[in-house]
Amino acid sequence: MPKYAKRVETLPPYVFSQFQARKKELEQNGFDIIDLGIGAPDLPTPSFIIQKMIQEANKPENHRYSPYQGCSDFKEAVAEFYEVHYNVQLDPATEILALIGSKEGIANFMSAVIDTNDTVLVPNPGYPVYQSAIHLAGGTPAYLPLDSTQNFKPNFQSVSQTDLAQSKLMLLNYPNNPTAGTVELNTLMEAVTIAKEHEIIIAHDAAYQLVTFGDYKAPSIMQVHGAKEHAVEFGSLSKSFNMTGWRIGYVVGNPELIKALATLKSNIDTGQFLPIQKAAAEALRSDLSTVKDNNNLYEKRLNLAMDGLEKLGVRANRPKGTFFLWAEVPKGFTSMEFANLLLEKAGVIVTPGSAFGSLGKDYFRLSLSVSEEQLTEALNRMGGIM
Ligand SMILES: Cc1ncc(COP(=O)(O)O)c(C=O)c1O
């Protein structure tokens, strides 16, 4: 057997793949499985983005290697997006970097800023990629608990002075996966104040920034005065424009940190295909009407799911953003037992909260990225076994 690196061997198991493997097995045996574990939109990429991509793909000059930091059209579009939607000014040359999806950027950022044994404050519960990236970079996680009584705001007060003093980097993520928690700008201001006081770098993962409901508008950490001295913000077109497979995102903020990440990346990858960057620029410059249409659709599904869960006696906060519902596991089950029960007895996949950290243990995550019919059917099936 070939031996591979310990850091890979010791990566935490990816719970999602276990459920996917069991799903395949059950489907092969003729069972119809409804997957509410998916973290990606089920909707197509808007056609104006596809058209732009085709147009650009037909130009031979776009078939070459793209500039390491992203093409100027894309970076300028990101700057315009921040100006128009957040009244934030960014220099495309030094404060913006194109990414091959924000996951790539977050994982490489970890290696670019932390040294072996450096401490990283990471939300609990949180997106599992943070943990894996810290592990691969040789860092040590310390936990930033999200407060279930405060719509999953970070509970900065509960972090020990030692952890604050030792942490080099703090990860934040709003609108939040998996809890669907959202914050107002004052929470991000508080984070920047703490970062300044303790000399901590902030990486704000804003992948769901545009997936919001009603009047709620998710703030950008770049709106906080002085944020650029301490923070970067990761953005993604995956969720807002249904472009998960296209692999395009960006990071903005502190120029030194952007430069460090760009240097690391220039040794690993060579930028996203130019037509994809140019199509993404078109998306960011749009009036966001396709984003609003998506959000309206998710909101209808959300209403349906909230009603259904209430009838089942399952409690969940009504989210203002993301396409997730974070629901409480019925008494008497662990989150893993409950998720297994739903899969085996009802043919419904949900994600056990424990997959996102110790503070997820009493919850399960349900995704709204299936049709209303499937959602109704899934809730009916759940009712049948509860
Ligand atoms: C919180 C969060 N951040 C980042 C990502 C990565 O998105 P992408 O790499 O497609 O931009 C995801 C995807 O599921 C996510 O849930």
The ligand as a MOL file (V3000), in Angstrom:
LIG
                    3D

  0  0  0     0  0            999 V3000
M  V30 BEGIN CTAB
M  V30 COUNTS 16 16 0 0 0
M  V30 BEGIN ATOM
M  V30 1 C -20.0680 28.9670 4.3860 0
M  V30 2 C -19.5200 28.6180 3.0570 0
M  V30 3 N -18.4120 29.2320 2.6300 0
M  V30 4 C -17.8560 28.9460 1.4530 0
M  V30 5 C -18.3990 28.0020 0.6260 0
M  V30 6 C -17.6910 27.6830 -0.6610 0
M  V30 7 O -18.3430 28.1310 -1.7840 0
M  V30 8 P -17.6190 28.2210 -3.1850 0
M  V30 9 O -16.2870 27.5660 -3.0620 0
M  V30 10 O -18.4880 27.5060 -4.1470 0
M  V30 11 O -17.4680 29.6780 -3.4810 0
M  V30 12 C -19.5480 27.3210 1.0050 0
M  V30 13 C -20.1250 26.2730 0.1490 0
M  V30 14 O -20.9080 25.4620 0.5320 0
M  V30 15 C -20.1320 27.6470 2.2620 0
M  V30 16 O -21.2250 27.0200 2.6990 0
M  V30 END ATOM
M  V30 BEGIN BOND
M  V30 1 1 1 2
M  V30 2 1 2 3
M  V30 3 2 2 15
M  V30 4 2 3 4
M  V30 5 1 4 5
M  V30 6 1 5 6
M  V30 7 2 5 12
M  V30 8 1 6 7
M  V30 9 1 7 8
M  V30 10 2 8 9
M  V30 11 1 8 10
M  V30 12 1 8 11
M  V30 13 1 12 13
M  V30 14 1 12 15
M  V30 15 2 13 14
M  V30 16 1 15 16
M  V30 END BOND
M  V30 END CTAB
M  END
